[in-house]
Amino acid sequence: MTWAGRRGEVMTKWIAVSMLVGFCGVSGCISEPEEPVIDPTPELETSAGSILRVDPALDAIVPVDARIEKLHAGFAFTEGPVWVQQPSPHLLFSDVRGNAIYKWTPNGDLSDFMNPVFDGEGPSVGSNGLTLDPEGRLILMEHGKRQVTRIESDGTHTVLADRYEGKRLNSPNDGAYSADGWLYFTDPPYGLPQQDKDPAKELDFSGIYRLSPAGDLELLNREQTRPNGIAFSPDGSTLYVANSDAEHKVWMAYNVMDDGSLDSGRIFFDVTAEIASGSPDGLKVDQEGHVFATGPGGVWVLDPTGKHLGTIQPNEVPSNVAWGNDGRTLYMTARTGLYRVALTTQGLMP
């Protein structure tokens, strides 16, 4: 790399670090982040991170020669990626603090998909989790508007849920569809400037809900303090939900009952004692039932029994993941950057 190239790389990293100052962590907020400046001509980075191998079984899932790539930089706080196959393959992802949704294509092009998402100001007012419904329509978990919405084929927006028993939701975070077409989603208070202490907060709990195709909203659980990422096991019998509370950093596993409700749940894996940056956040599952869960220091790979096989560690702490391309590529939204790694396993795509 030339001196000019190294100087540009240093300046890019300095800008990214500067933008992170003032971000809100799971334990609180400091000050308003600066307006994000997107690098228009990112240079593809290889080995933009490392793989921590804890168990030999990881080698069958994450190749021994796997390399993490950095695809783009300069965002405020990336989240909620989802791969969209039609009409042409692309990745959509949120910039929660940048109040935008971006579109990234396999040829490396980046463009605005929705900017802004919310007509207002605040530390986390953009969309968070994104997913597709059974008909392939985009579903948004909107922090600023405190609602779950769907984008129709003609581009109009339909509000699917914004209140529970007459009270406004906190800030829907992430969602996953069950095989019968119900949307299960989490609702922590991260989109509210003062979170639990915010005067605009109407519900006195953080909930896990499910929404029927007809629009009926049902509260499933109110015991998690910070329910966050959410995904089903391949057979739909287990629902995994991350709890991003700094005092109780766990992934919970709930048995899904015949009527779609949840049992009281069990701790699937506990990382409360971990000192690396990050808390349980977004997660996805592969066809073999392995859980790929963003957490302290990276993406934790756990087998169906809850055994830690290893951790995928991009250079920035990831917030969420999505399967893309043919289902064997894991895309990672990580603070100011977008990353990916090619794997051997096949992911469950919406």
Beta strands, then each sheet from edge to edge (+ up, - down):
strand 1: 49-53
strand 2: 69-72
strand 3: 78-84
strand 4: 90-95
strand 5: 100-104
strand 6: 110-114
strand 7: 127-132
strand 8: 138-142
strand 9: 147-151
strand 10: 157-161
strand 11: 163-164
strand 12: 167-168
strand 13: 175-177
strand 14: 183-187
strand 15: 207-211
strand 16: 217-221
strand 17: 227-232
strand 18: 238-245
strand 19: 248-255
strand 20: 266-270
strand 21: 283-285
strand 22: 291-295
strand 23: 298-302
strand 24: 308-314
strand 25: 320-324
strand 26: 329-334
strand 27: 337-342
sheet 1: 1+ 24- 23+ 22- 21+
sheet 2: 2+ 27- 26+ 25-
sheet 3: 3+ 4- 5+ 6-
sheet 4: 7+ 8- 9+ 10-
sheet 5: 11+ 12-
sheet 6: 13+ 14- 15+ 16-
sheet 7: 17+ 18- 19+ 20-
end
